[in-house]
């Protein structure tokens, strides 16, 4: 009789512990997935940001980035999300409030969806951008910052992590940065003036090229510029395949033709043809413009976008 009672006691204890475990898991799941307010993010037009960068590349100066601008850049690099195992980061979004940058990342694990929130500190150290996550939550549950860094390492293998900092190589950006400042609602970065020969297509002067052989004014672009133009052309070939209407395809064909001519001759007078492309773009319907912009953002990286904007001013 005593043995039977002891057996029932162990059974009840097991059931109780099991029930507590299940309830705890349910509570943790609820807390992780719980959001007490709607996150509203703004994304600025990419063309607007690209125009600012192109202008500052020529003159140098401070580029003020709002949260909408940061979201625009993040959208470029997170077009289709990033998946590692059963985890998928569906995007990265930013808000800037009272001198603090807040990061929001919608994450999906199996059939569960939740949002990772973190305040981040960003600075420029020895030519590298460092990012430090702080006050990090999954839903309502606070988690150690190291978990975020480990997760970031898992999602982006090429991004190094050192002493609690995520290190971003400047080579990941299509332009150089010499200073970073954070104010109440903006992140300002200093962009040094770019050397024309290294990064831009020279304007035709109408004068013979004294560096060329007699009777030949053709000049090959510098290696860096030529490589960028070739990459842009190759990405635009994919854009032409993906756009929907014939007028869209025609515009991309015209852009590819102009870029091919500049690849062969850095002094090619492309301005009139570029203006014609811009005029034809203006004749597209709003639906066609939206489709063309979406496909371009899907297939062109940031450096190609900047180069495209510098030539065609679209």
LINMO-V316203 format. One line per field, one symbol per residue. psi: psi as a letter, one per 40 degrees, with the letter a starting at -180 (. if undefined). A space follows every 10 residues. Layout:
psi = ???
//
This chain:
psi = dddddddddd dddddddddd dddddddddd ddehheihhh iihihddddd dddddddddi ahhhhidddd ddddddefde ihhhbehhhe ihiiihhfeh hhhhhhihhb ehhihhihii hhihhfeihh hhiifhihbe hhiidddddd dddddgdehi hhfeihhhhd eeieiiheih hhadeihhhh hihihdddei hihheeiihe eiihehehhh iidddddddd dddddddddd ddididdddd dddddddddd ddddhdehge dddddddddd ddeiiddddd ddddddddeh iddddddddd def.
//
